[in-house]
Amino acid sequence: MKSHCAKLLAALLLSSTTLMFSQVGTDVEKGAKTAGHDTKVAAQKTAKGTEKAADKTGDATEKAAKTTGHGIKKGAKAVGHGVKKGAEKTADVAK
């Protein structure tokens, strides 16, 4: 009788362990799906933020280029005026 009880107890223990491991597998699968979804959401938010930053950088660069171009144009006019005055003074001295 003890032998039958021991076999029955062993069989019961093995079947409960199998059920426990199948539950662990299900939990791992659920965790993986949740982590995958969260990763996808984070990647989408990062991409959107990067796109916004790139747009702002592009606008700022365009504005800086226009300002720089305007400054160069003014500087070139000033240099041209200075060269003209210098040439006039040289001509006056040479007479």
Residue frames relative to the residue before (quaternion, step in Angstrom):
aa qw qx qy qz dx dy dz
M 1.0000 0.0000 0.0000 0.0000 0.00 0.00 0.00
K 0.6316 0.5303 -0.3378 0.4536 3.60 0.98 -0.80
S 0.6350 0.5478 -0.3243 0.4375 3.54 1.00 -0.81
H 0.6639 0.4955 -0.3002 0.4729 3.58 0.99 -0.84
C 0.6431 0.5180 -0.3186 0.4653 3.57 1.02 -0.78
A 0.6466 0.5177 -0.3169 0.4621 3.56 1.01 -0.81
K 0.6518 0.5052 -0.3100 0.4731 3.59 0.99 -0.85
L 0.6521 0.5156 -0.3058 0.4641 3.56 0.99 -0.88
L 0.6522 0.5127 -0.3000 0.4709 3.56 1.00 -0.88
A 0.6487 0.5112 -0.3102 0.4708 3.61 1.00 -0.85
A 0.6540 0.5043 -0.3109 0.4703 3.59 0.96 -0.86
L 0.6476 0.5154 -0.3089 0.4686 3.57 0.98 -0.83
L 0.6527 0.5138 -0.3038 0.4665 3.58 0.97 -0.85
L 0.6688 0.4965 -0.3010 0.4643 3.60 0.92 -0.86
S 0.6713 0.4916 -0.3108 0.4595 3.60 0.94 -0.80
S 0.6498 0.4975 -0.3300 0.4705 3.61 1.01 -0.70
T 0.6181 0.5342 -0.3412 0.4649 3.60 1.09 -0.67
T 0.6346 0.5255 -0.3245 0.4646 3.57 1.00 -0.82
L 0.6535 0.5023 -0.3120 0.4725 3.59 0.93 -0.82
M 0.6453 0.5234 -0.3200 0.4553 3.56 1.00 -0.82
F 0.6753 0.4889 -0.2953 0.4666 3.60 0.95 -0.87
S 0.6279 0.5157 -0.3518 0.4648 3.61 1.02 -0.64
Q 0.6278 0.5200 -0.3315 0.4750 3.60 1.08 -0.66
V 0.6238 0.5282 -0.3353 0.4685 3.59 1.03 -0.76
G 0.6380 0.5290 -0.3229 0.4570 3.58 0.98 -0.81
T 0.6502 0.5069 -0.3076 0.4750 3.57 0.98 -0.82
D 0.6544 0.5115 -0.3107 0.4623 3.57 0.96 -0.84
V 0.6406 0.5141 -0.3231 0.4700 3.58 0.99 -0.79
E 0.6414 0.5234 -0.3192 0.4612 3.58 0.99 -0.83
K 0.6496 0.5027 -0.3135 0.4764 3.60 0.95 -0.85
G 0.6532 0.5186 -0.3081 0.4577 3.58 0.96 -0.85
A 0.6477 0.5155 -0.3141 0.4648 3.56 1.01 -0.81
K 0.6517 0.5077 -0.3188 0.4647 3.60 0.96 -0.81
T 0.6523 0.5072 -0.3124 0.4687 3.58 0.97 -0.85
A 0.6627 0.4994 -0.3069 0.4661 3.58 0.91 -0.89
G 0.6406 0.5266 -0.3230 0.4560 3.58 1.01 -0.78
H 0.6520 0.5038 -0.3088 0.4751 3.57 0.98 -0.83
D 0.6640 0.5043 -0.3054 0.4600 3.57 0.89 -0.92
T 0.6358 0.5229 -0.3240 0.4662 3.59 1.03 -0.76
K 0.6430 0.5229 -0.3181 0.4604 3.57 0.99 -0.84
V 0.6534 0.5092 -0.3079 0.4679 3.59 0.95 -0.89
A 0.6572 0.5078 -0.3109 0.4621 3.59 0.92 -0.88
A 0.6509 0.5137 -0.3169 0.4605 3.59 0.97 -0.83
Q 0.6497 0.5110 -0.3192 0.4636 3.60 0.98 -0.80
K 0.6591 0.4994 -0.3110 0.4685 3.58 0.95 -0.84
T 0.6358 0.5242 -0.3229 0.4656 3.58 1.02 -0.79
A 0.6518 0.5129 -0.3141 0.4620 3.57 0.95 -0.87
K 0.6537 0.5104 -0.3138 0.4623 3.57 0.95 -0.85
G 0.6531 0.5092 -0.3036 0.4711 3.59 0.98 -0.84
T 0.6432 0.5157 -0.3184 0.4679 3.56 1.00 -0.81
E 0.6444 0.5235 -0.3195 0.4568 3.58 0.99 -0.83
K 0.6457 0.5110 -0.3171 0.4705 3.59 0.97 -0.84
A 0.6609 0.5056 -0.3073 0.4617 3.58 0.92 -0.90
A 0.6448 0.5153 -0.3253 0.4614 3.59 0.99 -0.80
D 0.6351 0.5226 -0.3329 0.4613 3.59 1.00 -0.78
K 0.6679 0.4931 -0.3028 0.4680 3.58 0.91 -0.92
T 0.6418 0.5192 -0.3229 0.4629 3.58 0.99 -0.82
G 0.6472 0.5223 -0.3161 0.4565 3.57 0.98 -0.85
D 0.6508 0.5087 -0.3141 0.4681 3.59 0.96 -0.84
A 0.6701 0.4981 -0.2978 0.4628 3.57 0.91 -0.93
T 0.6428 0.5206 -0.3201 0.4619 3.59 1.00 -0.80
E 0.6442 0.5195 -0.3207 0.4608 3.57 0.97 -0.85
K 0.6557 0.5077 -0.3088 0.4658 3.58 0.94 -0.89
A 0.6578 0.5079 -0.3086 0.4627 3.59 0.94 -0.88
A 0.6455 0.5192 -0.3264 0.4552 3.58 1.00 -0.80
K 0.6442 0.5120 -0.3233 0.4672 3.58 0.98 -0.80
T 0.6546 0.5085 -0.3073 0.4673 3.58 0.96 -0.90
T 0.6537 0.5105 -0.3096 0.4651 3.56 0.94 -0.89
G 0.6497 0.5209 -0.3130 0.4567 3.58 0.94 -0.88
H 0.6426 0.5158 -0.3156 0.4705 3.57 1.00 -0.82
G 0.6601 0.5125 -0.2992 0.4606 3.57 0.98 -0.89
I 0.6470 0.5085 -0.3192 0.4701 3.57 0.98 -0.80
K 0.6337 0.5357 -0.3287 0.4510 3.57 1.00 -0.82
K 0.6614 0.4921 -0.3006 0.4797 3.59 0.96 -0.90
G 0.6573 0.5202 -0.3065 0.4510 3.57 0.97 -0.88
A 0.6460 0.5187 -0.3209 0.4590 3.57 0.98 -0.82
K 0.6361 0.5157 -0.3309 0.4689 3.59 1.02 -0.77
A 0.6568 0.5126 -0.3105 0.4576 3.58 0.97 -0.89
V 0.6508 0.5004 -0.3171 0.4749 3.58 0.96 -0.83
G 0.6434 0.5241 -0.3210 0.4564 3.58 0.96 -0.84
H 0.6439 0.5130 -0.3125 0.4739 3.56 1.01 -0.84
G 0.6589 0.5130 -0.3033 0.4590 3.58 0.97 -0.87
V 0.6428 0.5109 -0.3203 0.4724 3.57 0.98 -0.81
K 0.6382 0.5301 -0.3237 0.4549 3.58 0.98 -0.85
K 0.6627 0.4980 -0.3022 0.4706 3.59 0.93 -0.94
G 0.6462 0.5238 -0.3166 0.4559 3.57 0.99 -0.88
A 0.6481 0.5101 -0.3161 0.4688 3.57 1.00 -0.82
E 0.6413 0.5219 -0.3244 0.4594 3.59 1.00 -0.78
K 0.6651 0.4958 -0.3075 0.4661 3.56 0.96 -0.87
T 0.6324 0.5254 -0.3285 0.4648 3.56 1.04 -0.78
A 0.6459 0.5167 -0.3148 0.4656 3.54 1.00 -0.81
D 0.6412 0.5198 -0.3226 0.4631 3.58 1.01 -0.79
V 0.6709 0.4901 -0.2986 0.4696 3.58 0.94 -0.86
A 0.6612 0.5280 -0.3055 0.4366 3.58 0.98 -0.79
K 0.5819 0.6102 -0.3755 0.3848 3.65 1.11 -0.47
